[in-house]
Amino acid sequence: MSKEPETPESQSLQDFQFKAEIQQLLNILVHSLYTEREIFMRELLSNASDALNRIQFEMLTNRDVLDPDAELAIRIEADQDAKILTISDTGIGMTHEEIAEDLGTIAHSGAAAFLKQLETEQRPSVDLIGQFGVGFYSVFMVADQVRVVSRSYRPEAEAVEWISEGGSSYHLGPAAKADRGTRIEIKLKEDAAEFAATWRVEQIIRKHSDYIAFPIYVGGGETAVNQKTALWRQSPLEVTDEQYEDFYRHLTLDLEEPLLHAHLVTDAPVHMRSLLYIPSRRERGFLSQRTDHGLKLYVHNVLIQEYNKDLLPDYLRFVEGVVESEDLPLNISREVVQSSPAARRIQKALVRKLLKELETLSESDPEAYASFWREFGSFLKEGVAAIPSADPAAKDDLLPLLRFHSSRSGSGLISLAEYVERMGEGQSAIYYVLGDNLESVARSPHLDYFKGHDVEVLYLVDPIDTFLAMALPEYEGKPFKNVDSAGLDLPQEPDAEEESAEALADPDFNRLVGRFVKVLGDRVVEVRESKVLRDSPCRLVSPDNAPEREMSRVYRMLGREFEMPKQILEINRKHPIIANLARLISEKPETDLIDASIEQLFDNLLLVEGLHPNPTAMIPRIQQLMEAATASGNAQS
């Protein structure tokens, strides 16, 4: 195709000012971010690839575009003598309004966030650029001047050019360009002349952009420099670990190696090629160019959706990767994915593969799996809680992957299978305790009996654990039991009768119970003697069939108002605090210390349970009790 002259109509150019934060950003890019300057080419090639993906998608339903038969490709010309680098694509192109919006303003919230992040860095890192949509401007690390000439795919659109020297202003006006796409001409700085060498350009492409799905031609050649063959379309036997890691970095810009990858190629019952990754960390901060979760979905080698959220259940949203299938239509929408039998088969196969890989990791490398659990365990718990009871098989697939701290695990984690294996003779249930953190549940009065009898209790301390507990009726025939339940069928202490002489006499204990009832009123359902407490003065237990206790914990976690659940207060009549209170009631029934002590005992229990609505309200009472204790000590001395 013959082309019109491409000299800009400089007499029609208009000057525009960058916004203040953009000027600051450009100054930093030009003068500060000098490490790994080759990153600019990765950013420009990624932008070109995006433009090609967009025109490819547009032409699925619209052939009324400029140059419909043009090859979808990227071409790079390098003039080492003139120190000029030119990157062109046949992508979707830009109109005057689009180029002004995309290159003239940036996303200014993104630029502001970028600058704020730089303030916290001792040494700025160019890897930050991908997070905020400012990647194009990395070109000013190497450029004295940048000229962008673009023509939109719309047949009636005119070509436009944008010119900047990285200063406080840019020029925008009409241009002469006959074909569709965008051309970026870069006048390199003296100390960046290396980037006009063909060998250096090819080296950068292979390092950063080898897996771009469109051919990249360099120096007029007709052989693509990049690999171009999609890694996920290859047999897993043909792909090396290094290639898997390289593609992960290309996909995510995450500099850390992924925890594991799952490469699945199937032809039946569904035709699918997929490559999925589990990152090492949940939060990868500014190193990731991904702005949302979801898989890249290709159909017949065409990128259909950048962030598909329906091919994996929501609890696996931390997974990165690519899926391609020829069993889905090219005009696929989210509604089609949700209702498509092929999509459901794809999801089932992907989930099965991922969970199998995680199970294998847990068996072969427990330390690596523990690292995974710290980062992503809450997602799997969410899955157990969210899977409907009508799909027990899906829930059963997740249960072997769950890990817990427990009263016997120390700092380690155990599985449900390990818990069941360690159950003592005669133990018929799996016991758990809910709380805010490991420190508080380890001090829970509910554990008195279980510690005394060496019965293991699972610690459920994550916010999601409340929902998890409600979704776990049993495992391998063993029911889950909350240790705060009033109806637990626990045997008496073996030596209870021998120690009965040390307990409060019935008249003293009954007076004490009456005082507790008077002070606490309808905040408790009942006050009674405990049959299981050993080291704690009292505990709160939930009446049978009282699900509101879990919902109160949920409301507190969400910061919503909630009504305290009414529970049963059990008292350890052998505990010194209880004995001292009983003596005070007998000898000085009018002293304020009695009611203050009862209130504090009750608040202590709410605090340990993670149900106290306002812990700071205890401070005046604690000071009152401390004052009385110090006064008593001075009197004795």
C-alpha positions as CSV (number, residue, x, y, z in Angstrom):
1,M,0.0,0.0,0.0
2,S,1.4,3.4,-0.9
3,K,1.7,5.9,1.9
4,E,1.3,9.6,2.1
5,P,4.3,11.7,3.3
6,E,4.5,11.5,7.0
7,T,6.0,14.9,7.8
8,P,4.0,16.6,10.6
9,E,2.0,19.7,9.7
10,S,3.9,21.7,12.2
11,Q,2.2,24.9,11.4
12,S,-1.1,23.4,12.8
13,L,0.5,22.1,16.0
14,Q,-0.9,23.4,19.2
15,D,1.0,23.7,22.5
16,F,-0.5,22.3,25.8
17,Q,0.8,22.3,29.3
18,F,1.2,19.2,31.4
19,K,-0.5,19.3,34.8
20,A,1.8,20.0,37.8
21,E,2.0,16.5,39.1
22,I,2.8,15.2,35.5
23,Q,5.7,17.7,35.3
24,Q,7.0,16.3,38.6
25,L,6.6,12.8,37.3
26,L,8.4,13.4,34.1
27,N,11.2,15.1,36.0
28,I,11.6,12.0,38.2
29,L,11.5,9.7,35.2
30,V,14.1,11.7,33.3
31,H,16.5,12.4,36.1
32,S,16.1,9.7,38.8
33,L,14.9,6.3,37.4
34,Y,18.1,5.3,35.7
35,T,18.3,1.7,36.7
36,E,17.1,-0.9,34.1
37,R,16.2,1.8,31.6
38,E,15.5,-1.0,29.1
39,I,12.1,-1.3,30.8
40,F,10.8,1.5,28.6
41,M,10.7,-0.9,25.6
42,R,8.7,-3.5,27.6
43,E,6.1,-0.8,28.3
44,L,5.9,0.4,24.7
45,L,5.6,-3.2,23.4
46,S,2.9,-4.0,25.9
47,N,1.0,-1.0,24.8
48,A,1.3,-2.0,21.2
49,S,0.2,-5.5,22.0
50,D,-2.9,-4.1,23.8
51,A,-3.7,-2.0,20.7
52,L,-3.4,-5.1,18.5
53,N,-5.6,-7.2,20.9
54,R,-8.2,-4.4,20.7
55,I,-8.4,-4.2,17.0
56,Q,-8.4,-8.0,16.7
57,F,-11.4,-8.1,19.0
58,E,-13.1,-5.2,17.2
59,M,-12.8,-7.0,13.8
60,L,-14.7,-10.1,15.2
61,T,-17.9,-8.2,14.6
62,N,-16.9,-5.2,12.5
63,R,-15.1,-5.3,9.2
64,D,-15.7,-1.7,8.4
65,V,-12.3,-0.6,9.7
66,L,-9.3,1.0,8.1
67,D,-6.8,-1.6,6.6
68,P,-8.9,-4.7,7.5
69,D,-6.3,-7.0,5.9
70,A,-3.2,-5.5,7.4
71,E,-1.1,-8.0,9.3
72,L,-1.4,-7.6,13.1
73,A,2.2,-7.0,14.0
74,I,4.8,-4.8,15.7
75,R,7.8,-3.4,13.7
76,I,10.9,-1.8,15.2
77,E,13.4,0.2,13.2
78,A,16.7,1.2,14.7
79,D,19.0,3.9,13.2
80,Q,22.2,3.8,15.2
81,D,23.8,6.7,13.5
82,A,20.9,9.1,14.0
83,K,20.2,7.5,17.4
84,I,16.5,7.1,16.5
85,L,14.3,4.2,17.5
86,T,10.9,3.7,15.9
87,I,8.2,1.3,17.2
88,S,5.1,0.8,15.0
89,D,2.0,-1.3,15.3
90,T,-1.1,-1.9,13.2
91,G,-3.3,-1.8,16.2
92,I,-6.5,0.1,16.9
93,G,-4.9,3.5,16.7
94,M,-6.0,6.8,18.4
95,T,-8.1,9.8,17.4
96,H,-7.3,13.4,18.3
97,E,-9.4,13.2,21.4
98,E,-8.0,9.8,22.5
99,I,-4.4,10.8,22.1
100,A,-5.0,14.0,24.0
101,E,-6.6,11.9,26.8
102,D,-4.2,9.1,26.8
103,L,-0.9,10.9,26.4
104,G,-1.7,14.5,27.5
105,T,-3.2,13.9,30.9
106,I,-2.2,10.4,32.1
107,A,-4.5,9.2,34.9
108,H,-3.7,11.9,37.3
109,S,-4.7,10.0,40.3
110,G,-2.4,7.3,39.1
111,A,0.5,9.8,38.7
112,A,-0.2,11.2,42.2
113,A,-0.2,7.7,43.7
114,F,3.0,6.9,41.8
115,L,4.7,10.0,43.3
116,K,3.5,9.3,46.8
117,Q,4.9,5.8,46.6
118,L,8.2,7.1,45.4
119,E,8.4,9.3,48.5
120,T,8.4,6.1,50.6
121,E,11.2,4.4,48.6
122,Q,14.8,5.0,49.6
123,R,15.8,4.3,46.0
124,P,13.1,4.6,43.3
125,S,12.4,1.5,41.2
126,V,11.3,1.5,37.6
127,D,9.2,-1.5,38.4
128,L,6.7,0.8,39.9
129,I,5.7,2.3,36.6
130,G,3.4,-0.5,35.5
131,Q,1.0,-0.1,38.4
132,F,-0.3,3.4,37.5
133,G,-0.7,3.5,33.8
134,V,2.4,5.8,33.5
135,G,4.4,3.1,31.6
136,F,4.5,5.1,28.4
137,Y,6.3,7.9,30.1
138,S,9.2,5.7,31.0
139,V,10.4,6.4,27.5
140,F,11.7,9.7,28.7
141,M,14.4,7.9,30.7
142,V,16.1,7.4,27.3
143,A,14.5,10.0,25.0
144,D,15.4,13.6,24.2
145,Q,12.2,13.8,22.2
146,V,9.2,11.5,21.5
147,R,6.9,11.8,18.5
148,V,3.8,9.7,18.4
149,V,1.8,9.5,15.1
150,S,-1.5,7.6,15.2
151,R,-4.5,6.9,13.0
152,S,-7.6,5.3,14.4
153,Y,-9.3,2.2,12.9
154,R,-12.3,4.3,12.2
155,P,-12.2,5.0,8.4
156,E,-13.3,8.6,8.7
157,A,-10.7,9.4,11.5
158,E,-7.7,11.6,10.6
159,A,-4.2,11.0,11.7
160,V,-2.8,13.0,14.7
161,E,0.6,13.5,16.2
162,W,1.8,14.2,19.7
163,I,5.4,15.5,20.4
164,S,7.1,16.1,23.7
165,E,10.6,16.7,24.9
166,G,9.7,15.6,28.5
167,G,9.4,19.2,29.6
168,S,6.4,21.1,30.9
169,S,4.5,21.1,27.6
170,Y,3.6,18.9,24.6
171,H,2.5,19.6,21.1
172,L,-0.6,18.2,19.5
173,G,-2.0,18.5,16.0
174,P,-2.9,16.8,12.7
175,A,-0.5,14.5,10.9
176,A,-0.1,12.7,7.6
177,K,-0.5,8.9,8.0
178,A,-2.3,6.7,5.5
179,D,-2.4,3.4,7.4
180,R,-4.0,2.3,10.7
181,G,-2.1,2.1,13.9
182,T,0.5,4.0,16.0
183,R,4.1,4.9,15.3
184,I,6.4,6.1,18.1
185,E,9.7,7.8,17.0
186,I,12.2,8.2,19.8
187,K,15.2,10.5,19.6
188,L,17.6,8.9,22.0
189,K,19.8,10.7,24.5
190,E,23.5,10.5,24.0
191,D,24.0,8.1,26.8
192,A,21.1,5.8,25.6
193,A,22.5,5.2,22.1
194,E,22.8,1.5,22.9
195,F,19.0,1.2,22.4
196,A,19.4,2.0,18.7
197,A,21.5,-1.1,18.2
198,T,19.6,-4.0,16.6
199,W,21.3,-6.6,18.8
200,R,20.3,-4.7,21.9
201,V,16.7,-4.3,20.8
202,E,16.4,-8.1,20.1
203,Q,18.0,-8.9,23.5
204,I,15.4,-6.8,25.3
205,I,12.5,-8.3,23.3
206,R,13.6,-11.9,24.2
207,K,14.1,-10.9,27.9
208,H,10.8,-9.0,28.5
209,S,8.4,-9.5,25.6
210,D,9.1,-12.9,24.2
211,Y,5.5,-14.1,24.8
212,I,3.7,-11.3,23.2
213,A,1.1,-13.0,20.9
214,F,1.9,-10.9,17.8
215,P,5.0,-11.0,15.7
216,I,7.7,-8.4,16.5
217,Y,9.9,-7.6,13.4
218,V,13.2,-5.8,13.9
219,G,15.2,-3.9,11.2
220,G,13.0,-4.7,8.3
221,G,13.3,-8.4,8.7
222,E,10.4,-10.7,8.0
223,T,11.2,-13.2,10.8
224,A,9.7,-12.5,14.2
225,V,12.2,-12.0,17.0
226,N,9.8,-13.0,19.7
227,Q,8.8,-16.6,20.3
228,K,5.1,-15.9,19.6
229,T,4.0,-19.5,20.1
230,A,1.8,-19.3,23.2
231,L,3.4,-21.2,26.0
232,W,0.1,-22.6,27.2
233,R,-0.4,-24.2,23.8
234,Q,2.7,-26.3,24.1
235,S,3.0,-29.7,25.7
236,P,4.0,-29.5,29.4
237,L,6.8,-31.9,28.6
238,E,8.3,-29.4,26.2
239,V,8.4,-26.4,28.6
240,T,11.3,-25.8,31.0
241,D,11.0,-24.3,34.5
242,E,12.9,-21.3,33.3
243,Q,10.3,-20.7,30.6
244,Y,7.4,-21.1,33.1
245,E,9.1,-18.5,35.3
246,D,9.8,-16.1,32.4
247,F,6.2,-16.2,31.3
248,Y,5.0,-15.6,34.8
249,R,7.1,-12.4,35.0
250,H,5.9,-11.4,31.6
251,L,2.3,-11.9,32.7
252,T,2.4,-10.3,36.1
253,L,5.7,-8.3,36.3
254,D,6.1,-10.0,39.7
255,L,9.9,-10.3,40.3
256,E,9.4,-13.2,42.8
257,E,9.1,-16.7,41.5
258,P,5.6,-18.2,41.7
259,L,4.9,-20.8,44.4
260,L,3.7,-23.3,41.8
261,H,2.3,-23.5,38.3
262,A,-0.4,-25.8,36.8
263,H,-0.2,-26.5,33.1
264,L,-3.3,-28.3,31.7
265,V,-3.8,-29.3,28.1
266,T,-6.9,-31.4,27.4
267,D,-9.0,-32.3,24.3
268,A,-11.8,-34.2,26.1
269,P,-14.3,-33.7,27.6
270,V,-13.5,-30.1,26.7
271,H,-10.8,-28.6,24.4
272,M,-8.7,-26.4,26.6
273,R,-5.2,-25.1,27.0
274,S,-4.3,-23.4,30.3
275,L,-1.4,-22.2,32.3
276,L,-2.1,-21.1,35.9
277,Y,0.1,-19.7,38.6
278,I,-0.1,-19.3,42.4
279,P,2.0,-16.3,43.4
280,S,4.4,-16.4,46.3
281,R,2.6,-13.5,48.0
282,R,-0.9,-12.3,48.3
283,E,0.2,-8.6,48.2
284,R,2.7,-7.9,45.4
285,G,2.2,-4.1,45.7
286,F,3.6,-2.0,43.0
287,L,5.4,-4.7,41.1
288,S,2.2,-6.0,39.5
289,Q,0.7,-4.6,36.4
290,R,-2.6,-6.4,36.9
291,T,-5.3,-4.0,38.0
292,D,-8.0,-6.6,38.8
293,H,-8.2,-10.3,39.4
294,G,-9.3,-12.9,36.8
295,L,-7.8,-15.0,34.1
296,K,-6.9,-14.0,30.5
297,L,-9.4,-15.8,28.3
298,Y,-8.5,-16.6,24.7
299,V,-10.8,-18.2,22.2
300,H,-9.2,-19.4,18.9
301,N,-6.0,-17.5,19.9
302,V,-7.9,-14.3,20.3
303,L,-7.8,-12.5,23.7
304,I,-11.5,-12.2,24.5
305,Q,-11.4,-11.1,28.2
306,E,-8.5,-9.6,30.1
307,Y,-10.0,-10.4,33.5
308,N,-12.4,-13.4,33.3
309,K,-13.8,-14.0,36.8
310,D,-16.0,-17.0,35.9
311,L,-13.6,-19.8,35.0
312,L,-12.5,-20.1,38.6
313,P,-14.6,-19.9,41.7
314,D,-14.2,-16.7,43.7
315,Y,-12.2,-18.3,46.4
316,L,-9.4,-19.0,43.9
317,R,-9.3,-15.3,42.7
318,F,-5.6,-15.1,43.7
319,V,-4.6,-17.4,40.8
320,E,-3.0,-15.8,37.8
321,G,-2.9,-17.3,34.3
322,V,-4.3,-17.9,30.9
323,V,-7.0,-20.1,29.5
324,E,-7.7,-20.8,25.9
325,S,-10.6,-22.9,24.5
326,E,-12.0,-23.6,21.1
327,D,-15.3,-24.8,22.6
328,L,-16.4,-21.3,23.5
329,P,-17.8,-18.8,21.0
330,L,-15.8,-15.8,19.9
331,N,-18.6,-13.4,20.9
332,I,-18.6,-14.7,24.4
333,S,-20.0,-12.6,27.2
334,R,-20.0,-13.1,30.9
335,E,-23.6,-14.3,30.7
336,V,-22.5,-16.9,28.1
337,V,-19.6,-18.1,30.3
338,Q,-21.9,-18.5,33.3
339,S,-24.5,-20.5,31.3
340,S,-22.2,-22.4,29.0
341,P,-21.8,-26.2,29.7
342,A,-18.3,-26.0,28.1
343,A,-17.4,-23.2,30.6
344,R,-18.6,-25.3,33.5
345,R,-16.5,-28.2,32.3
346,I,-13.5,-25.9,32.0
347,Q,-14.0,-24.6,35.5
348,K,-14.3,-28.1,36.9
349,A,-11.1,-29.2,35.2
350,L,-9.2,-26.1,36.3
351,V,-10.3,-26.4,40.0
352,R,-9.5,-30.1,40.1
353,K,-6.0,-29.5,38.6
354,L,-5.2,-26.6,41.1
355,L,-6.4,-28.4,44.2
356,K,-4.5,-31.5,43.1
357,E,-1.3,-29.4,42.7
358,L,-1.9,-27.9,46.2
359,E,-2.4,-31.3,47.7
360,T,0.8,-32.6,46.2
361,L,2.7,-29.5,47.4
362,S,1.3,-30.1,51.0
363,E,2.6,-33.6,50.9
364,S,6.0,-33.1,49.2
365,D,7.0,-29.7,50.7
366,P,5.1,-28.9,54.0
367,E,7.2,-25.8,54.6
368,A,6.2,-24.4,51.2
369,Y,2.6,-25.2,51.8
370,A,2.7,-23.5,55.2
371,S,4.0,-20.4,53.3
372,F,1.0,-20.7,50.9
373,W,-1.4,-21.1,53.8
374,R,-0.2,-18.0,55.5
375,E,-0.8,-16.0,52.3
376,F,-3.9,-17.6,50.9
377,G,-5.4,-19.9,53.5
378,S,-8.3,-17.5,54.2
379,F,-9.4,-17.9,50.6
380,L,-9.8,-21.6,50.9
381,K,-11.7,-21.2,54.2
382,E,-13.9,-18.8,52.3
383,G,-14.5,-21.5,49.7
384,V,-15.6,-24.0,52.3
385,A,-17.9,-21.4,53.9
386,A,-19.4,-20.3,50.5
387,I,-19.9,-23.7,48.8
388,P,-23.6,-24.6,49.2
389,S,-24.5,-27.7,51.2
390,A,-26.1,-29.0,48.0
391,D,-22.6,-29.5,46.6
392,P,-20.9,-31.6,49.3
393,A,-18.3,-33.0,46.9
394,A,-16.8,-29.6,46.2
395,K,-16.5,-28.9,49.9
396,D,-14.9,-32.3,50.5
397,D,-12.3,-31.5,48.0
398,L,-11.2,-28.5,50.0
399,L,-11.2,-30.0,53.5
400,P,-7.9,-31.9,53.1
401,L,-6.2,-28.5,52.3
402,L,-7.3,-26.8,55.5
403,R,-4.7,-26.0,58.2
404,F,-5.1,-24.9,61.8
405,H,-3.2,-23.9,64.8
406,S,-4.2,-25.9,67.9
407,S,-3.6,-26.3,71.6
408,R,-1.0,-29.0,70.8
409,S,0.6,-27.7,67.5
410,G,2.7,-24.9,69.0
411,S,3.7,-22.5,66.2
412,G,3.0,-25.1,63.5
413,L,-0.1,-26.1,61.6
414,I,-2.1,-29.3,61.4
415,S,-4.6,-30.7,59.0
416,L,-8.0,-32.2,59.9
417,A,-6.6,-35.6,59.0
418,E,-3.7,-35.2,61.5
419,Y,-6.2,-34.1,64.1
420,V,-8.4,-37.1,63.7
421,E,-5.3,-39.4,63.7
422,R,-4.2,-37.9,67.1
423,M,-7.6,-38.2,68.7
424,G,-7.5,-40.1,72.0
425,E,-9.5,-43.2,72.8
426,G,-13.1,-42.5,73.4
427,Q,-13.0,-39.0,71.8
428,S,-15.8,-38.8,69.3
429,A,-15.8,-35.1,68.3
430,I,-13.4,-32.5,66.8
431,Y,-13.2,-29.6,69.2
432,Y,-12.6,-25.9,68.3
433,V,-12.5,-22.5,70.0
434,L,-13.2,-19.2,68.4
435,G,-11.4,-16.0,69.2
436,D,-9.7,-12.9,68.0
437,N,-6.1,-14.1,68.0
438,L,-3.9,-17.0,69.1
439,E,-2.9,-15.4,72.4
440,S,-6.4,-14.8,73.6
441,V,-7.7,-18.3,72.6
442,A,-4.7,-19.9,74.3
443,R,-5.9,-18.3,77.5
444,S,-9.5,-19.2,77.0
445,P,-11.2,-20.7,80.2
446,H,-12.9,-23.1,77.9
447,L,-9.6,-25.0,77.5
448,D,-9.3,-25.9,81.2
449,Y,-10.8,-29.3,80.8
450,F,-9.2,-30.0,77.5
451,K,-5.7,-29.1,78.6
452,G,-6.2,-31.2,81.8
453,H,-7.1,-34.2,79.7
454,D,-4.7,-33.6,76.8
455,V,-7.6,-33.3,74.3
456,E,-6.6,-31.2,71.3
457,V,-8.6,-28.1,70.4
458,L,-8.4,-26.3,67.1
459,Y,-7.8,-22.5,67.2
460,L,-10.1,-20.5,64.9
461,V,-8.9,-17.0,65.0
462,D,-9.3,-15.6,61.4
463,P,-12.3,-13.3,60.7
464,I,-13.6,-15.9,58.2
465,D,-13.4,-18.7,60.8
466,T,-16.8,-17.8,62.2
467,F,-18.4,-18.6,58.8
468,L,-16.1,-21.7,58.5
469,A,-17.3,-23.1,61.8
470,M,-21.0,-22.7,60.7
471,A,-20.2,-24.5,57.4
472,L,-18.3,-27.5,59.0
473,P,-20.8,-30.0,60.5
474,E,-18.4,-32.9,60.5
475,Y,-15.3,-34.5,59.0
476,E,-14.9,-38.2,58.4
477,G,-17.9,-38.8,60.6
478,K,-16.6,-36.7,63.5
479,P,-18.8,-33.8,64.4
480,F,-17.3,-30.3,65.0
481,K,-18.0,-29.0,68.5
482,N,-17.4,-25.5,69.9
483,V,-15.9,-25.8,73.3
484,D,-18.1,-23.0,74.6
485,S,-21.3,-25.0,74.0
486,A,-23.3,-25.8,77.2
487,G,-24.3,-29.2,75.9
488,L,-20.9,-30.7,75.5
489,D,-20.9,-34.3,76.8
490,L,-17.7,-34.3,78.8
491,P,-16.9,-36.6,81.7
492,Q,-16.4,-35.4,85.2
493,E,-12.9,-34.8,86.6
494,P,-11.6,-38.1,87.8
495,D,-10.7,-36.6,91.2
496,A,-13.7,-34.3,91.5
497,E,-15.0,-36.1,94.7
498,E,-11.7,-35.9,96.4
499,E,-11.3,-32.2,95.8
500,S,-14.9,-31.4,96.7
501,A,-13.8,-30.5,100.3
502,E,-11.8,-27.6,98.9
503,A,-14.8,-26.1,97.2
504,L,-17.1,-23.4,98.7
505,A,-19.8,-24.7,101.0
506,D,-23.2,-24.6,99.4
507,P,-24.6,-21.7,101.5
508,D,-21.6,-19.5,100.6
509,F,-21.8,-20.5,96.9
510,N,-25.5,-19.9,96.7
511,R,-25.1,-16.4,98.1
512,L,-22.4,-15.8,95.5
513,V,-24.6,-17.0,92.7
514,G,-27.4,-14.8,93.9
515,R,-25.0,-11.7,93.8
516,F,-23.9,-12.6,90.3
517,V,-27.5,-12.8,89.2
518,K,-28.3,-9.5,90.8
519,V,-25.4,-7.6,89.2
520,L,-25.5,-9.1,85.7
521,G,-29.3,-9.3,85.5
522,D,-30.6,-10.3,82.1
523,R,-27.2,-10.1,80.4
524,V,-26.9,-13.8,81.2
525,V,-29.4,-16.6,80.8
526,E,-28.2,-18.4,84.0
527,V,-25.5,-18.5,86.6
528,R,-24.4,-22.0,87.7
529,E,-21.6,-24.1,88.9
530,S,-19.0,-25.4,86.3
531,K,-18.2,-29.0,86.1
532,V,-15.1,-28.6,83.9
533,L,-13.2,-25.5,85.0
534,R,-9.8,-26.0,86.7
535,D,-7.6,-22.9,86.4
536,S,-10.1,-20.2,85.5
537,P,-12.6,-18.5,87.8
538,C,-15.5,-18.6,85.4
539,R,-16.5,-18.9,81.7
540,L,-19.4,-18.1,79.4
541,V,-21.1,-20.9,77.6
542,S,-23.6,-20.7,74.8
543,P,-27.0,-22.4,75.2
544,D,-27.8,-25.1,72.8
545,N,-29.2,-23.9,69.4
546,A,-27.9,-20.4,69.8
547,P,-26.5,-19.3,66.4
548,E,-26.7,-15.6,67.3
549,R,-23.3,-16.0,69.1
550,E,-21.6,-16.4,65.7
551,M,-23.5,-13.6,64.1
552,S,-22.6,-11.3,67.0
553,R,-18.9,-12.0,66.2
554,V,-19.5,-11.3,62.5
555,Y,-21.2,-8.0,63.3
556,R,-18.4,-6.9,65.5
557,M,-15.9,-7.9,62.8
558,L,-17.8,-5.7,60.3
559,G,-18.0,-2.8,62.7
560,R,-21.8,-3.0,62.9
561,E,-23.9,-2.6,65.9
562,F,-24.9,-5.8,67.5
563,E,-26.7,-7.1,70.6
564,M,-24.7,-9.1,73.0
565,P,-25.8,-12.7,72.9
566,K,-27.1,-14.0,76.3
567,Q,-25.0,-16.8,77.6
568,I,-24.7,-19.0,80.6
569,L,-22.2,-18.0,83.2
570,E,-20.4,-21.0,84.8
571,I,-18.4,-20.5,88.1
572,N,-15.5,-22.5,89.4
573,R,-16.3,-22.8,93.1
574,K,-12.7,-23.9,93.8
575,H,-11.0,-20.9,92.4
576,P,-9.3,-18.4,94.8
577,I,-11.0,-15.3,93.3
578,I,-14.4,-16.9,93.7
579,A,-13.6,-17.9,97.3
580,N,-12.4,-14.4,98.1
581,L,-15.6,-12.9,96.6
582,A,-17.7,-15.3,98.6
583,R,-15.9,-14.2,101.8
584,L,-16.4,-10.5,101.0
585,I,-20.1,-11.1,100.4
586,S,-20.4,-12.8,103.8
587,E,-18.3,-10.3,105.7
588,K,-18.7,-6.9,103.8
589,P,-21.8,-7.3,101.5
590,E,-22.0,-3.5,101.0
591,T,-18.5,-3.0,99.6
592,D,-18.3,-1.7,96.1
593,L,-15.5,-4.1,95.3
594,I,-17.9,-7.0,95.0
595,D,-20.0,-5.6,92.2
596,A,-17.0,-4.1,90.5
597,S,-15.2,-7.5,90.6
598,I,-18.2,-9.3,89.2
599,E,-18.5,-6.8,86.3
600,Q,-14.8,-7.1,85.6
601,L,-14.9,-10.9,85.5
602,F,-17.8,-10.7,83.1
603,D,-16.0,-8.2,80.8
604,N,-12.8,-10.3,80.9
605,L,-14.8,-13.2,79.5
606,L,-16.4,-11.0,76.8
607,L,-12.9,-9.8,75.9
608,V,-11.5,-13.3,75.6
609,E,-14.5,-14.4,73.6
610,G,-13.9,-11.5,71.1
611,L,-17.4,-10.1,71.8
612,H,-16.7,-7.1,74.0
613,P,-18.3,-4.1,72.2
614,N,-16.1,-1.4,73.9
615,P,-13.0,-2.7,75.8
616,T,-11.9,0.9,76.8
617,A,-15.0,1.2,79.0
618,M,-13.3,-1.2,81.4
619,I,-10.5,1.3,82.3
620,P,-12.2,3.2,85.1
621,R,-13.2,0.0,86.8
622,I,-9.8,-1.5,86.4
623,Q,-8.3,1.6,88.1
624,Q,-10.9,1.2,90.9
625,L,-9.8,-2.4,91.5
626,M,-6.1,-1.5,91.4
627,E,-6.6,1.3,93.9
628,A,-8.4,-1.1,96.3
629,A,-5.6,-3.7,95.8
630,T,-2.8,-1.2,96.5
631,A,-4.6,0.2,99.5
632,S,-5.1,-3.3,100.9
633,G,-1.4,-4.0,100.4
634,N,-0.4,-0.8,102.2
635,A,-2.7,-1.6,105.1
636,Q,-1.1,-5.1,105.5
637,S,2.4,-3.7,105.4
